């Protein structure tokens, strides 16, 4: 766990979160719950969504561009609210910046190990994340069944969360997970909690959203660095996208359950 005290950051500096699209809003929702007084910057790289099929070199380049943006904004901590970035780029960038960076992998694995009784754990994620076996490596002693779900992100970004097509795709993806008799399933992409209703209908196991543990880790880091926001009013969130602000505002507001306004478009 990184414990560096960020340069140029202070207690009122924002937390940065990023994802390829609306997936990371599941992590932002947890920040609003666990750290309600913190200011935050949410960056959705919607011009390049999805990340799941991009090369590792491209993912690393994108992550560096985003982290450089956050460095310029003077953030005090960044949460990689993206499973693919966490699996591919985290180990390469975590010590390269003056602020701590939290990934989704280790927190999600810890949560799964703590609740699984038979130590048979399923992981669903993007093809890139599954190819790294990042979650499997973080689950010592467990019997891990991994399944790539490449259509989930495009379906979610397209607003087809409750569509029958999405349910059929989910049933197909979860078939090998069910056959493996897992009792715990890690949602290894931050988009996937948006499908929790459908997933629970199909497979009756414990669903692990890594965001809960990841934000708890971020909270612990802020405490250890004495960087909690001293202002006890509700924190502010600034939103940035690389694609269409209007499209993000509509879908993002629906998924976050609160109005997202004033989204700014940037070039990285």
C-alpha distance (Angstrom), angle and dihedral (degrees) to the residues before:
residue distance angle dihedral
X1 . . .
X2 3.84 . .
X3 3.77 113.7 .
X4 3.79 103.0 175.1
X5 3.77 116.8 138.2
X6 3.83 105.2 -125.3
X7 3.80 119.1 -119.9
X8 3.80 117.6 -121.4
X9 3.80 89.4 11.9
X10 3.77 126.1 116.1
X11 3.78 137.6 177.4
X12 3.80 92.2 -79.9
X13 3.82 94.4 48.8
X14 3.81 114.8 114.7
X15 3.78 130.7 -108.0
X16 3.81 114.0 -121.3
X17 3.80 123.3 -138.5
X18 3.79 127.3 177.9
X19 3.78 142.2 -179.9
X20 3.77 137.9 156.7
X21 3.80 89.2 -100.3
X22 3.80 142.0 -35.3
X23 3.81 95.5 -23.0
X24 3.77 94.0 89.4
X25 3.79 90.1 58.6
X26 3.82 85.6 82.9
X27 3.81 86.2 62.9
X28 3.80 93.2 43.5
X29 3.81 88.8 53.3
X30 3.80 88.4 56.5
X31 3.82 91.0 48.6
X32 3.81 89.5 53.0
X33 3.81 88.3 51.3
X34 3.81 101.0 43.2
X35 3.81 99.3 29.5
X36 3.82 104.6 29.2
X37 3.81 95.4 160.2
X38 3.80 96.3 52.6
X39 3.79 122.9 103.4
X40 3.79 114.1 -132.1
X41 3.79 142.4 -168.2
X42 3.80 116.3 -149.6
X43 3.80 117.1 -163.5
X44 3.80 119.9 -169.0
X45 3.80 112.7 -169.4
X46 3.79 90.8 -153.9
X47 3.80 94.3 156.9
X48 3.81 88.2 68.6
X49 3.81 102.7 34.3
X50 3.01 125.0 166.8
X51 3.80 107.6 46.0
X52 3.80 93.4 -179.1
X53 3.80 97.5 92.5
X54 3.81 99.2 38.3
X55 3.81 123.3 107.4
X56 3.82 119.3 -97.4
X57 3.81 89.6 -115.9
X58 3.79 90.7 54.5
X59 3.81 92.0 46.9
X60 3.81 90.2 51.8
X61 3.82 91.7 49.0
X62 3.81 91.3 49.7
X63 3.80 91.5 48.7
X64 3.80 91.8 51.7
X65 3.81 90.7 50.6
X66 3.80 90.8 51.2
X67 3.80 94.6 44.8
X68 3.81 90.0 49.0
X69 3.81 88.0 53.9
X70 3.79 90.2 52.2
X71 3.81 91.0 47.5
X72 3.79 88.1 56.2
X73 3.80 89.6 51.3
X74 3.81 91.1 54.7
X75 3.80 97.2 -122.6
X76 3.80 119.5 179.9
X77 3.83 95.7 -147.8
X78 3.81 138.6 2.3
X79 3.79 128.0 -145.3
X80 3.79 114.1 -157.4
X81 3.80 94.1 -138.1
X82 3.80 89.1 -172.9
X83 3.80 127.9 85.1
X84 3.80 94.9 -152.8
X85 3.80 93.3 52.1
X86 3.80 90.4 45.4
X87 3.81 91.9 52.2
X88 3.80 98.1 44.0
X89 3.81 109.7 26.1
X90 3.80 108.5 24.1
X91 3.80 98.6 83.6
X92 3.82 90.6 48.0
X93 3.80 98.0 48.6
X94 3.80 106.1 28.6
X95 3.81 94.5 95.5
X96 3.80 97.8 35.0
X97 3.80 98.9 80.9
X98 3.79 136.9 60.8
X99 3.79 92.8 -119.9
X100 3.81 130.6 65.5
X101 3.81 117.3 -101.7
X102 3.80 123.7 -151.8
X103 3.82 122.0 -158.0
X104 3.80 131.9 -160.7
X105 3.81 97.8 -127.1
X106 3.81 107.7 73.7
X107 3.82 94.9 36.3
X108 3.81 91.0 50.8
X109 3.79 92.5 47.4
X110 3.81 92.3 49.1
X111 3.78 91.6 51.3
X112 3.81 92.3 49.3
X113 3.80 93.9 49.1
X114 3.79 90.8 49.7
X115 3.83 94.7 56.5
X116 3.82 104.9 31.0
X117 3.79 113.0 102.2
X118 3.81 100.3 -175.8
X119 3.83 94.4 35.6
X120 3.80 90.0 -126.9
X121 3.78 103.7 131.0
X122 3.79 129.8 -179.9
X123 3.80 125.4 -151.8
X124 3.79 125.2 -162.1
X125 3.79 118.1 -175.0
X126 3.80 144.2 127.4
X127 3.79 119.6 -55.0
X128 3.80 90.7 -105.9
X129 3.79 93.2 53.6
X130 3.79 93.4 46.0
X131 3.82 90.7 48.7
X132 3.81 90.5 59.5
X133 3.83 92.7 50.3
X134 3.81 84.6 -144.1
X135 3.79 95.1 151.9
X136 3.80 92.6 43.3
X137 3.81 90.5 53.8
X138 3.80 89.1 50.8
X139 3.82 92.2 52.7
X140 3.82 105.1 69.8
X141 3.77 114.4 -176.5
X142 3.80 93.9 16.4
X143 3.79 128.1 112.7
X144 3.79 101.2 -125.5
X145 3.80 127.5 -161.6
X146 3.81 113.6 -168.1
X147 3.79 127.0 -163.6
X148 3.80 128.7 -178.9
X149 3.81 114.4 -139.8
X150 3.82 104.4 -169.5
X151 3.81 96.7 167.1
X152 3.80 97.1 54.8
X153 3.82 97.6 79.4
X154 3.84 95.8 48.6
X155 3.82 89.8 47.0
X156 3.81 92.4 50.2
X157 3.81 94.1 44.0
X158 3.80 87.9 49.6
X159 3.80 91.2 54.7
X160 3.83 95.0 -113.3
X161 3.80 95.4 129.5
X162 3.81 96.5 129.9
X163 3.81 97.2 32.1
X164 3.80 120.9 126.5
X165 3.80 88.6 -127.0
X166 3.80 89.5 60.0
X167 3.81 91.3 51.0
X168 3.81 91.5 51.2
X169 3.80 91.6 49.5
X170 3.81 90.1 48.6
X171 3.81 92.3 51.2
X172 3.80 89.7 53.1
X173 3.81 93.9 47.8
X174 3.81 93.8 46.5
X175 3.82 96.7 48.2
X176 3.85 95.1 90.0
X177 3.81 90.3 42.5
X178 3.82 90.7 54.8
X179 3.81 91.2 45.5
X180 3.81 89.9 55.7
X181 3.84 89.8 59.3
X182 3.79 94.5 -130.4
X183 3.79 117.3 175.1
X184 3.80 94.8 -160.6
X185 3.81 131.4 45.1
X186 3.80 124.3 -163.9
X187 3.80 114.6 -148.1
X188 3.79 93.0 -142.6
X189 3.79 96.5 -174.6
X190 3.79 120.4 61.0
X191 3.81 90.1 -133.8
X192 3.80 92.3 63.1
X193 3.84 99.8 74.6
X194 3.81 85.0 68.5
X195 3.84 84.7 68.9
X196 3.81 95.1 47.4
X197 3.81 92.9 115.6
X198 3.79 93.4 55.8
X199 3.80 93.1 41.1
X200 3.82 92.5 52.4
X201 3.80 90.0 51.7
X202 3.80 91.1 54.3
X203 3.80 103.0 39.1
X204 3.80 124.1 29.0
X205 3.79 100.3 -149.5
X206 3.79 138.3 109.7
X207 3.81 109.1 -76.3
X208 3.79 115.6 -146.9
X209 3.79 118.7 -152.2
X210 3.84 104.6 -168.3
X211 3.81 90.1 -155.9
X212 3.80 93.0 79.8
X213 3.80 94.1 57.2
X214 3.82 93.4 36.3
X215 3.80 92.7 56.3
X216 3.81 89.5 45.4
X217 3.82 86.9 55.5
X218 3.81 90.7 49.4
X219 3.80 88.9 50.5
X220 3.81 90.4 52.0
X221 3.81 91.4 50.7
X222 3.80 92.5 50.3
X223 3.80 89.4 50.0
X224 3.81 92.9 50.0
X225 3.82 90.3 50.0
X226 3.84 93.8 43.6
X227 3.80 88.7 -122.4
X228 3.80 103.0 132.9
X229 3.79 111.2 134.0
X230 3.79 108.1 -98.5
X231 3.81 91.6 -152.5
X232 3.81 108.9 92.1
X233 3.80 95.3 -160.2
X234 3.80 121.5 104.1
X235 3.79 111.8 -72.7
X236 3.80 122.1 -113.3
X237 3.80 124.9 -125.3
X238 3.81 123.3 -151.8
X239 3.80 116.0 -161.9
X240 3.80 127.1 -151.4
X241 3.80 130.7 178.9
X242 3.78 135.4 -178.9
X243 3.81 92.3 -148.5
X244 3.81 133.2 37.6
X245 3.83 114.9 -17.1
X246 3.82 92.5 -163.4
X247 3.80 94.0 53.3
X248 3.80 91.5 48.6
X249 3.81 92.2 47.7
X250 3.81 92.6 54.5
X251 3.81 99.1 44.9
X252 3.79 94.9 33.1
X253 3.80 93.3 52.6
X254 3.80 90.4 51.5
X255 3.80 93.7 49.4
X256 3.81 97.6 41.0
X257 3.79 92.2 45.5
X258 3.80 93.9 -130.8
X259 3.78 134.3 77.9
X260 3.78 115.8 -84.2
X261 3.79 109.6 -158.4
X262 3.78 137.5 165.8
X263 3.80 96.0 33.6
X264 3.80 110.8 177.5
X265 3.79 126.0 -148.8
X266 3.80 117.0 -135.8
X267 3.79 137.8 177.6
X268 3.78 115.8 -132.3
